[in-house]
C-alpha cells in the first residue's frame, strides 16, 4: 500500500486536507461530548478516548515528519498538545482524572484554527 505524505496531500489540495482534519476533530469532539454527559468510565468514554487517541497518533506522526510543511514552531506546539491529550486520556481511563472537558476544549480550539 502506498502512503501519501501530508506535504503531498496539502500540495495537491490544502483546503481538502484541512477540511478532512476538521471533520475528524468534529467527530472526536462529538464522541467526547456524548461521553462527558454519560461519565468518564462509561463504554462511550472509552470509545471516544480511543478514537481521539488514534486521531492524535496519526496527527503526531504527520507533525513529526520533516516533510510536513507547517512552520517548525507550530508543529512543535501541536505535538505538545497532542502528547498532552494522549496523557490526559490515559489519566481518565485510569480514573485519575474525571472530566473530558479539557480535551474537548483544546480539541475545539485546534479545530477552529483549521477554518
N, CA, C and O atoms as CSV, one atom per row, in Angstrom:
chain,resi,resn,atom,element,x,y,z
A,1,UNK,N,N,0.841,-1.179,0.000
A,1,UNK,CA,C,0.000,0.000,0.000
A,1,UNK,C,C,0.882,1.237,0.000
A,1,UNK,O,O,1.826,1.324,0.786
A,2,UNK,N,N,0.598,2.161,-0.842
A,2,UNK,CA,C,1.359,3.403,-0.934
A,2,UNK,C,C,0.790,4.419,0.047
A,2,UNK,O,O,-0.411,4.689,0.051
A,3,UNK,N,N,1.658,4.976,0.872
A,3,UNK,CA,C,1.218,6.013,1.794
A,3,UNK,C,C,1.625,7.359,1.229
A,3,UNK,O,O,2.746,7.539,0.754
A,4,UNK,N,N,0.705,8.293,1.289
A,4,UNK,CA,C,0.941,9.634,0.793
A,4,UNK,C,C,1.303,10.514,1.981
A,4,UNK,O,O,0.635,10.474,3.015
A,5,UNK,N,N,2.353,11.304,1.835
A,5,UNK,CA,C,2.748,12.189,2.930
A,5,UNK,C,C,1.803,13.374,3.009
A,5,UNK,O,O,1.120,13.718,2.045
A,6,UNK,N,N,1.781,13.983,4.176
A,6,UNK,CA,C,0.957,15.166,4.413
A,6,UNK,C,C,1.314,16.259,3.406
A,6,UNK,O,O,0.423,16.899,2.847
A,7,UNK,N,N,2.593,16.475,3.174
A,7,UNK,CA,C,3.028,17.529,2.253
A,7,UNK,C,C,2.488,17.290,0.847
A,7,UNK,O,O,2.100,18.238,0.164
A,8,UNK,N,N,2.458,16.022,0.408
A,8,UNK,CA,C,1.932,15.718,-0.919
A,8,UNK,C,C,0.439,16.033,-1.005
A,8,UNK,O,O,-0.027,16.601,-1.992
A,9,UNK,N,N,-0.299,15.662,0.030
A,9,UNK,CA,C,-1.737,15.915,0.031
A,9,UNK,C,C,-2.012,17.406,0.075
A,9,UNK,O,O,-2.845,17.909,-0.678
A,10,UNK,N,N,-1.310,18.122,0.961
A,10,UNK,CA,C,-1.521,19.561,1.096
A,10,UNK,C,C,-1.139,20.279,-0.185
A,10,UNK,O,O,-1.810,21.229,-0.588
A,11,UNK,N,N,-0.070,19.836,-0.828
A,11,UNK,CA,C,0.346,20.470,-2.074
A,11,UNK,C,C,-0.735,20.323,-3.141
A,11,UNK,O,O,-0.938,21.217,-3.964
A,12,UNK,N,N,-1.422,19.188,-3.116
A,12,UNK,CA,C,-2.469,18.967,-4.091
A,12,UNK,C,C,-3.741,19.730,-3.735
A,12,UNK,O,O,-4.399,20.294,-4.609
A,13,UNK,N,N,-4.081,19.745,-2.455
A,13,UNK,CA,C,-5.360,20.324,-2.057
A,13,UNK,C,C,-5.358,20.674,-0.571
A,13,UNK,O,O,-5.886,19.918,0.244
A,14,UNK,N,N,-4.770,21.808,-0.216
A,14,UNK,CA,C,-4.693,22.150,1.213
A,14,UNK,C,C,-6.054,22.334,1.866
A,14,UNK,O,O,-6.230,21.972,3.029
A,15,UNK,N,N,-7.004,22.879,1.151
A,15,UNK,CA,C,-8.328,23.077,1.736
A,15,UNK,C,C,-9.027,21.748,2.003
A,15,UNK,O,O,-9.715,21.603,3.013
A,16,UNK,N,N,-8.857,20.780,1.107
A,16,UNK,CA,C,-9.467,19.468,1.288
A,16,UNK,C,C,-8.869,18.767,2.499
A,16,UNK,O,O,-9.605,18.182,3.293
A,17,UNK,N,N,-7.566,18.814,2.655
A,17,UNK,CA,C,-6.919,18.164,3.786
A,17,UNK,C,C,-7.322,18.820,5.102
A,17,UNK,O,O,-7.595,18.122,6.079
A,18,UNK,N,N,-7.361,20.116,5.143
A,18,UNK,CA,C,-7.789,20.810,6.368
A,18,UNK,C,C,-9.233,20.472,6.706
A,18,UNK,O,O,-9.578,20.297,7.875
A,19,UNK,N,N,-10.072,20.381,5.688
A,19,UNK,CA,C,-11.474,20.027,5.917
A,19,UNK,C,C,-11.567,18.603,6.475
A,19,UNK,O,O,-12.367,18.343,7.373
A,20,UNK,N,N,-10.772,17.700,5.960
A,20,UNK,CA,C,-10.758,16.317,6.451
A,20,UNK,C,C,-10.318,16.283,7.915
A,20,UNK,O,O,-10.914,15.578,8.729
A,21,UNK,N,N,-9.289,17.036,8.244
A,21,UNK,CA,C,-8.819,17.099,9.628
A,21,UNK,C,C,-9.885,17.722,10.529
A,21,UNK,O,O,-10.105,17.266,11.651
A,22,UNK,N,N,-10.534,18.752,10.035
A,22,UNK,CA,C,-11.584,19.414,10.817
A,22,UNK,C,C,-12.739,18.459,11.076
A,22,UNK,O,O,-13.276,18.421,12.183
A,23,UNK,N,N,-13.127,17.688,10.064
A,23,UNK,CA,C,-14.221,16.727,10.242
A,23,UNK,C,C,-13.827,15.639,11.240
A,23,UNK,O,O,-14.659,15.214,12.041
A,24,UNK,N,N,-12.589,15.187,11.206
A,24,UNK,CA,C,-12.130,14.176,12.165
A,24,UNK,C,C,-12.157,14.737,13.589
A,24,UNK,O,O,-12.558,14.048,14.527
A,25,UNK,N,N,-11.734,15.977,13.740
A,25,UNK,CA,C,-11.796,16.612,15.061
A,25,UNK,C,C,-13.246,16.825,15.489
A,25,UNK,O,O,-13.567,16.666,16.667
A,26,UNK,N,N,-14.124,17.181,14.558
A,26,UNK,CA,C,-15.552,17.315,14.873
A,26,UNK,C,C,-16.099,16.000,15.432
A,26,UNK,O,O,-16.824,15.991,16.427
A,27,UNK,N,N,-15.747,14.902,14.786
A,27,UNK,CA,C,-16.224,13.586,15.231
A,27,UNK,C,C,-15.677,13.269,16.617
A,27,UNK,O,O,-16.410,12.781,17.477
A,28,UNK,N,N,-14.419,13.540,16.834
A,28,UNK,CA,C,-13.807,13.316,18.141
A,28,UNK,C,C,-14.529,14.133,19.210
A,28,UNK,O,O,-14.857,13.615,20.278
A,29,UNK,N,N,-14.772,15.391,18.926
A,29,UNK,CA,C,-15.456,16.276,19.877
A,29,UNK,C,C,-16.866,15.770,20.160
A,29,UNK,O,O,-17.307,15.752,21.309
A,30,UNK,N,N,-17.559,15.366,19.123
A,30,UNK,CA,C,-18.920,14.843,19.288
A,30,UNK,C,C,-18.920,13.629,20.227
A,30,UNK,O,O,-19.732,13.553,21.149
A,31,UNK,N,N,-18.011,12.690,19.989
A,31,UNK,CA,C,-17.915,11.497,20.837
A,31,UNK,C,C,-17.548,11.861,22.271
A,31,UNK,O,O,-18.115,11.319,23.220
A,32,UNK,N,N,-16.598,12.779,22.423
A,32,UNK,CA,C,-16.171,13.201,23.762
A,32,UNK,C,C,-17.299,13.895,24.512
A,32,UNK,O,O,-17.472,13.663,25.708
A,33,UNK,N,N,-18.067,14.738,23.836
A,33,UNK,CA,C,-19.180,15.434,24.494
A,33,UNK,C,C,-20.262,14.450,24.939
A,33,UNK,O,O,-20.808,14.579,26.035
A,34,UNK,N,N,-20.568,13.477,24.097
A,34,UNK,CA,C,-21.548,12.454,24.482
A,34,UNK,C,C,-21.037,11.674,25.695
A,34,UNK,O,O,-21.791,11.406,26.631
A,35,UNK,N,N,-19.782,11.322,25.672
A,35,UNK,CA,C,-19.191,10.564,26.772
A,35,UNK,C,C,-19.136,11.378,28.056
A,35,UNK,O,O,-19.361,10.839,29.139
A,36,UNK,N,N,-18.842,12.663,27.950
A,36,UNK,CA,C,-18.796,13.534,29.133
A,36,UNK,C,C,-20.153,13.546,29.831
A,36,UNK,O,O,-20.221,13.577,31.060
A,37,UNK,N,N,-21.231,13.521,29.051
A,37,UNK,CA,C,-22.572,13.531,29.630
A,37,UNK,C,C,-22.903,12.218,30.337
A,37,UNK,O,O,-23.683,12.204,31.289
A,38,UNK,N,N,-22.315,11.123,29.875
A,38,UNK,CA,C,-22.611,9.806,30.449
A,38,UNK,C,C,-21.693,9.493,31.628
A,38,UNK,O,O,-22.138,8.959,32.644
A,39,UNK,N,N,-20.423,9.825,31.489
A,39,UNK,CA,C,-19.473,9.575,32.567
A,39,UNK,C,C,-18.140,9.087,32.047
A,39,UNK,O,O,-18.081,8.410,31.020
A,40,UNK,N,N,-17.054,9.430,32.756
A,40,UNK,CA,C,-15.706,9.148,32.270
A,40,UNK,C,C,-15.309,7.670,32.251
A,40,UNK,O,O,-14.335,7.308,31.590
A,41,UNK,N,N,-16.025,6.831,32.945
A,41,UNK,CA,C,-15.693,5.405,32.947
A,41,UNK,C,C,-16.685,4.578,32.130
A,41,UNK,O,O,-16.688,3.349,32.204
A,42,UNK,N,N,-17.517,5.253,31.359
A,42,UNK,CA,C,-18.506,4.570,30.524
A,42,UNK,C,C,-17.859,3.965,29.284
A,42,UNK,O,O,-16.744,4.318,28.899
A,43,UNK,N,N,-18.596,3.044,28.673
A,43,UNK,CA,C,-18.152,2.450,27.406
A,43,UNK,C,C,-17.975,3.553,26.357
A,43,UNK,O,O,-17.030,3.526,25.569
A,44,UNK,N,N,-18.889,4.515,26.359
A,44,UNK,CA,C,-18.833,5.620,25.399
A,44,UNK,C,C,-17.572,6.467,25.597
A,44,UNK,O,O,-16.965,6.924,24.629
A,45,UNK,N,N,-17.189,6.668,26.850
A,45,UNK,CA,C,-15.976,7.447,27.127
A,45,UNK,C,C,-14.741,6.710,26.615
A,45,UNK,O,O,-13.856,7.316,26.011
A,46,UNK,N,N,-14.687,5.417,26.856
A,46,UNK,CA,C,-13.534,4.642,26.372
A,46,UNK,C,C,-13.469,4.704,24.852
A,46,UNK,O,O,-12.395,4.903,24.283
A,47,UNK,N,N,-14.609,4.536,24.192
A,47,UNK,CA,C,-14.635,4.603,22.728
A,47,UNK,C,C,-14.215,5.986,22.231
A,47,UNK,O,O,-13.474,6.096,21.254
A,48,UNK,N,N,-14.680,7.027,22.891
A,48,UNK,CA,C,-14.315,8.395,22.496
A,48,UNK,C,C,-12.824,8.627,22.688
A,48,UNK,O,O,-12.173,9.240,21.842
A,49,UNK,N,N,-12.288,8.142,23.791
A,49,UNK,CA,C,-10.856,8.325,24.060
A,49,UNK,C,C,-9.992,7.515,23.097
A,49,UNK,O,O,-8.923,7.966,22.688
A,50,UNK,N,N,-10.450,6.332,22.741
A,50,UNK,CA,C,-9.704,5.523,21.763
A,50,UNK,C,C,-9.706,6.221,20.410
A,50,UNK,O,O,-8.658,6.330,19.772
A,51,UNK,N,N,-10.865,6.696,19.962
A,51,UNK,CA,C,-10.944,7.403,18.688
A,51,UNK,C,C,-10.040,8.633,18.699
A,51,UNK,O,O,-9.275,8.864,17.762
A,52,UNK,N,N,-10.138,9.408,19.762
A,52,UNK,CA,C,-9.345,10.633,19.877
A,52,UNK,C,C,-7.854,10.300,19.911
A,52,UNK,O,O,-7.048,10.985,19.281
A,53,UNK,N,N,-7.494,9.266,20.635
A,53,UNK,CA,C,-6.090,8.852,20.700
A,53,UNK,C,C,-5.564,8.415,19.345
A,53,UNK,O,O,-4.451,8.776,18.962
A,54,UNK,N,N,-6.353,7.644,18.621
A,54,UNK,CA,C,-5.931,7.202,17.293
A,54,UNK,C,C,-5.775,8.391,16.347
A,54,UNK,O,O,-4.828,8.453,15.563
A,55,UNK,N,N,-6.702,9.321,16.430
A,55,UNK,CA,C,-6.611,10.526,15.598
A,55,UNK,C,C,-5.321,11.277,15.900
A,55,UNK,O,O,-4.600,11.666,14.982
A,56,UNK,N,N,-5.025,11.482,17.184
A,56,UNK,CA,C,-3.823,12.234,17.536
A,56,UNK,C,C,-2.547,11.466,17.228
A,56,UNK,O,O,-1.521,12.085,16.948
A,57,UNK,N,N,-2.576,10.155,17.268
A,57,UNK,CA,C,-1.389,9.395,16.860
A,57,UNK,C,C,-1.083,9.634,15.379
A,57,UNK,O,O,0.078,9.782,14.996
A,58,UNK,N,N,-2.115,9.670,14.563
A,58,UNK,CA,C,-1.927,9.959,13.130
A,58,UNK,C,C,-1.401,11.380,12.956
A,58,UNK,O,O,-0.453,11.616,12.208
A,59,UNK,N,N,-2.030,12.323,13.660
A,59,UNK,CA,C,-1.590,13.716,13.551
A,59,UNK,C,C,-0.159,13.885,14.038
A,59,UNK,O,O,0.626,14.603,13.418
A,60,UNK,N,N,0.189,13.231,15.145
A,60,UNK,CA,C,1.550,13.345,15.677
A,60,UNK,C,C,2.582,12.766,14.713
A,60,UNK,O,O,3.658,13.335,14.525
A,61,UNK,N,N,2.251,11.656,14.118
A,61,UNK,CA,C,3.179,11.065,13.135
A,61,UNK,C,C,3.427,12.042,11.996
A,61,UNK,O,O,4.565,12.243,11.572
A,62,UNK,N,N,2.365,12.640,11.513
A,62,UNK,CA,C,2.490,13.595,10.419
A,62,UNK,C,C,3.244,14.847,10.862
A,62,UNK,O,O,4.111,15.340,10.140
A,63,UNK,N,N,2.918,15.356,12.035
A,63,UNK,CA,C,3.587,16.562,12.534
A,63,UNK,C,C,5.075,16.330,12.766
A,63,UNK,O,O,5.871,17.261,12.644
A,64,UNK,N,N,5.453,15.114,13.094
A,64,UNK,CA,C,6.858,14.791,13.332
A,64,UNK,C,C,7.664,14.578,12.061
A,64,UNK,O,O,8.889,14.466,12.110
A,65,UNK,N,N,6.988,14.523,10.940
A,65,UNK,CA,C,7.663,14.293,9.673
A,65,UNK,C,C,8.336,15.569,9.175
A,65,UNK,O,O,7.756,16.653,9.239
A,66,UNK,N,N,9.542,15.431,8.685
A,66,UNK,CA,C,10.253,16.576,8.097
A,66,UNK,C,C,9.560,17.068,6.826
A,66,UNK,O,O,9.784,18.195,6.385
A,67,UNK,N,N,8.726,16.223,6.249
A,67,UNK,CA,C,8.007,16.602,5.030
A,67,UNK,C,C,6.804,17.492,5.320
A,67,UNK,O,O,6.233,18.078,4.401
A,68,UNK,N,N,6.415,17.599,6.585
A,68,UNK,CA,C,5.284,18.449,6.954
A,68,UNK,C,C,5.664,19.898,6.680
A,68,UNK,O,O,6.737,20.353,7.078
A,69,UNK,N,N,4.784,20.616,6.003
A,69,UNK,CA,C,5.105,21.969,5.557
A,69,UNK,C,C,4.758,23.068,6.564
A,69,UNK,O,O,5.005,24.244,6.298
A,70,UNK,N,N,4.190,22.702,7.712
A,70,UNK,CA,C,3.900,23.715,8.730
A,70,UNK,C,C,5.198,24.253,9.320
A,70,UNK,O,O,6.207,23.547,9.329
A,71,UNK,N,N,5.191,25.470,9.803
A,71,UNK,CA,C,6.383,26.013,10.469
A,71,UNK,C,C,6.769,25.137,11.667
A,71,UNK,O,O,5.902,24.611,12.365
A,72,UNK,N,N,8.072,24.988,11.894
A,72,UNK,CA,C,8.564,24.098,12.951
A,72,UNK,C,C,8.003,24.450,14.321
A,72,UNK,O,O,7.665,23.554,15.095
A,73,UNK,N,N,7.898,25.732,14.632
A,73,UNK,CA,C,7.393,26.135,15.948
A,73,UNK,C,C,5.929,25.713,16.122
A,73,UNK,O,O,5.546,25.235,17.190
A,74,UNK,N,N,5.121,25.885,15.090
A,74,UNK,CA,C,3.722,25.472,15.153
A,74,UNK,C,C,3.627,23.953,15.287
A,74,UNK,O,O,2.832,23.440,16.075
A,75,UNK,N,N,4.440,23.245,14.516
A,75,UNK,CA,C,4.451,21.785,14.625
A,75,UNK,C,C,4.815,21.356,16.038
A,75,UNK,O,O,4.190,20.449,16.588
A,76,UNK,N,N,5.813,21.992,16.632
A,76,UNK,CA,C,6.230,21.655,17.994
A,76,UNK,C,C,5.100,21.915,18.990
A,76,UNK,O,O,4.867,21.110,19.892
A,77,UNK,N,N,4.406,23.029,18.827
A,77,UNK,CA,C,3.277,23.343,19.713
A,77,UNK,C,C,2.174,22.302,19.576
A,77,UNK,O,O,1.621,21.848,20.578
A,78,UNK,N,N,1.852,21.923,18.348
A,78,UNK,CA,C,0.808,20.925,18.125
A,78,UNK,C,C,1.220,19.550,18.641
A,78,UNK,O,O,0.385,18.798,19.144
A,79,UNK,N,N,2.485,19.224,18.519
A,79,UNK,CA,C,2.986,17.959,19.070
A,79,UNK,C,C,2.828,17.956,20.585
A,79,UNK,O,O,2.401,16.954,21.158
A,80,UNK,N,N,3.160,19.053,21.234
A,80,UNK,CA,C,2.996,19.152,22.692
A,80,UNK,C,C,1.533,18.983,23.087
A,80,UNK,O,O,1.224,18.302,24.066
A,81,UNK,N,N,0.644,19.595,22.335
A,81,UNK,CA,C,-0.789,19.461,22.616
A,81,UNK,C,C,-1.231,18.017,22.433
A,81,UNK,O,O,-1.961,17.479,23.265
A,82,UNK,N,N,-0.797,17.397,21.362
A,82,UNK,CA,C,-1.162,16.004,21.112
A,82,UNK,C,C,-0.680,15.069,22.209
A,82,UNK,O,O,-1.411,14.175,22.634
A,83,UNK,N,N,0.539,15.271,22.662
A,83,UNK,CA,C,1.073,14.452,23.755
A,83,UNK,C,C,0.255,14.676,25.024
A,83,UNK,O,O,-0.045,13.725,25.745
A,84,UNK,N,N,-0.105,15.926,25.296
A,84,UNK,CA,C,-0.931,16.220,26.473
A,84,UNK,C,C,-2.279,15.501,26.372
A,84,UNK,O,O,-2.745,14.919,27.351
A,85,UNK,N,N,-2.905,15.540,25.191
A,85,UNK,CA,C,-4.196,14.871,25.014
A,85,UNK,C,C,-4.060,13.373,25.262
A,85,UNK,O,O,-4.918,12.776,25.913
A,86,UNK,N,N,-3.000,12.760,24.756
A,86,UNK,CA,C,-2.801,11.325,24.984
A,86,UNK,C,C,-2.594,11.028,26.473
A,86,UNK,O,O,-3.142,10.055,26.990
A,87,UNK,N,N,-1.816,11.850,27.154
A,87,UNK,CA,C,-1.595,11.653,28.594
A,87,UNK,C,C,-2.883,11.859,29.387
A,87,UNK,O,O,-3.201,11.076,30.282
A,88,UNK,N,N,-3.609,12.901,29.060
A,88,UNK,CA,C,-4.869,13.177,29.759
A,88,UNK,C,C,-5.866,12.038,29.526
A,88,UNK,O,O,-6.603,11.664,30.439
A,89,UNK,N,N,-5.889,11.494,28.330
A,89,UNK,CA,C,-6.759,10.345,28.036
A,89,UNK,C,C,-6.405,9.162,28.929
A,89,UNK,O,O,-7.296,8.495,29.455
A,90,UNK,N,N,-5.116,8.896,29.105
A,90,UNK,CA,C,-4.673,7.826,29.998
A,90,UNK,C,C,-5.097,8.089,31.438
A,90,UNK,O,O,-5.500,7.170,32.150
A,91,UNK,N,N,-5.004,9.353,31.865
A,91,UNK,CA,C,-5.415,9.719,33.225
A,91,UNK,C,C,-6.911,9.447,33.431
A,91,UNK,O,O,-7.321,8.984,34.496
A,92,UNK,N,N,-7.706,9.731,32.424
A,92,UNK,CA,C,-9.147,9.498,32.522
A,92,UNK,C,C,-9.434,8.001,32.566
A,92,UNK,O,O,-10.221,7.536,33.390
A,93,UNK,N,N,-8.798,7.259,31.684
A,93,UNK,CA,C,-9.029,5.809,31.652
A,93,UNK,C,C,-8.608,5.141,32.952
A,93,UNK,O,O,-9.227,4.166,33.377
A,94,UNK,N,N,-7.567,5.654,33.582
A,94,UNK,CA,C,-7.095,5.056,34.838
A,94,UNK,C,C,-7.852,5.575,36.059
A,94,UNK,O,O,-7.599,5.123,37.176
A,95,UNK,N,N,-8.779,6.519,35.862
A,95,UNK,CA,C,-9.574,7.042,36.958
A,95,UNK,C,C,-8.904,8.161,37.736
A,95,UNK,O,O,-9.445,8.609,38.748
A,96,UNK,N,N,-7.734,8.628,37.291
A,96,UNK,CA,C,-7.029,9.712,37.974
A,96,UNK,C,C,-7.599,11.081,37.622
A,96,UNK,O,O,-7.371,12.055,38.339
A,97,UNK,N,N,-8.331,11.155,36.532
A,97,UNK,CA,C,-8.999,12.392,36.118
A,97,UNK,C,C,-10.427,12.012,35.759
A,97,UNK,O,O,-10.682,10.906,35.283
A,98,UNK,N,N,-11.351,12.929,35.988
A,98,UNK,CA,C,-12.751,12.567,35.812
A,98,UNK,C,C,-13.501,13.400,34.785
A,98,UNK,O,O,-14.712,13.233,34.634
A,99,UNK,N,N,-12.833,14.275,34.089
A,99,UNK,CA,C,-13.540,15.123,33.131
A,99,UNK,C,C,-12.870,15.091,31.770
A,99,UNK,O,O,-11.649,15.192,31.650
A,100,UNK,N,N,-13.695,14.948,30.758
A,100,UNK,CA,C,-13.219,15.009,29.384
A,100,UNK,C,C,-13.244,16.438,28.855
A,100,UNK,O,O,-12.760,16.699,27.754
A,101,UNK,N,N,-13.800,17.358,29.624
A,101,UNK,CA,C,-13.988,18.733,29.158
A,101,UNK,C,C,-12.688,19.416,28.720
A,101,UNK,O,O,-12.691,20.104,27.699
A,102,UNK,N,N,-11.578,19.255,29.451
A,102,UNK,CA,C,-10.350,19.901,28.967
A,102,UNK,C,C,-9.922,19.415,27.570
A,102,UNK,O,O,-9.442,20.201,26.753
A,103,UNK,N,N,-10.099,18.128,27.312
A,103,UNK,CA,C,-9.762,17.601,25.983
A,103,UNK,C,C,-10.723,18.171,24.945
A,103,UNK,O,O,-10.313,18.514,23.837
A,104,UNK,N,N,-11.983,18.270,25.299
A,104,UNK,CA,C,-12.984,18.842,24.395
A,104,UNK,C,C,-12.625,20.289,24.058
A,104,UNK,O,O,-12.646,20.685,22.893
A,105,UNK,N,N,-12.299,21.073,25.081
A,105,UNK,CA,C,-11.980,22.483,24.870
A,105,UNK,C,C,-10.764,22.669,23.970
A,105,UNK,O,O,-10.788,23.488,23.051
A,106,UNK,N,N,-9.709,21.914,24.232
A,106,UNK,CA,C,-8.492,22.011,23.409
A,106,UNK,C,C,-8.781,21.563,21.977
A,106,UNK,O,O,-8.322,22.185,21.018
A,107,UNK,N,N,-9.541,20.485,21.842
A,107,UNK,CA,C,-9.872,19.977,20.507
A,107,UNK,C,C,-10.669,21.008,19.706
A,107,UNK,O,O,-10.457,21.164,18.503
A,108,UNK,N,N,-11.582,21.706,20.373
A,108,UNK,CA,C,-12.349,22.755,19.688
A,108,UNK,C,C,-11.442,23.896,19.232
A,108,UNK,O,O,-11.624,24.441,18.144
A,109,UNK,N,N,-10.484,24.248,20.050
A,109,UNK,CA,C,-9.554,25.314,19.676
A,109,UNK,C,C,-8.740,24.916,18.450
A,109,UNK,O,O,-8.570,25.712,17.527
A,110,UNK,N,N,-8.240,23.684,18.443
A,110,UNK,CA,C,-7.453,23.204,17.299
A,110,UNK,C,C,-8.347,23.154,16.060
A,110,UNK,O,O,-7.958,23.621,14.989
A,111,UNK,N,N,-9.543,22.589,16.209
A,111,UNK,CA,C,-10.470,22.510,15.080
A,111,UNK,C,C,-10.791,23.890,14.524
A,111,UNK,O,O,-10.793,24.082,13.308
A,112,UNK,N,N,-11.059,24.840,15.388
A,112,UNK,CA,C,-11.403,26.181,14.930
A,112,UNK,C,C,-10.237,26.854,14.213
A,112,UNK,O,O,-10.444,27.707,13.350
A,113,UNK,N,N,-9.028,26.476,14.565
A,113,UNK,CA,C,-7.847,27.006,13.891
A,113,UNK,C,C,-7.692,26.495,12.471
A,113,UNK,O,O,-6.929,27.062,11.689
A,114,UNK,N,N,-8.400,25.442,12.131
A,114,UNK,CA,C,-8.334,24.885,10.783
A,114,UNK,C,C,-9.295,25.557,9.803
A,114,UNK,O,O,-9.270,25.267,8.607
A,115,UNK,N,N,-10.133,26.447,10.306
A,115,UNK,CA,C,-11.115,27.122,9.427
A,115,UNK,C,C,-10.451,28.148,8.549
A,115,UNK,O,O,-11.121,28.806,7.753
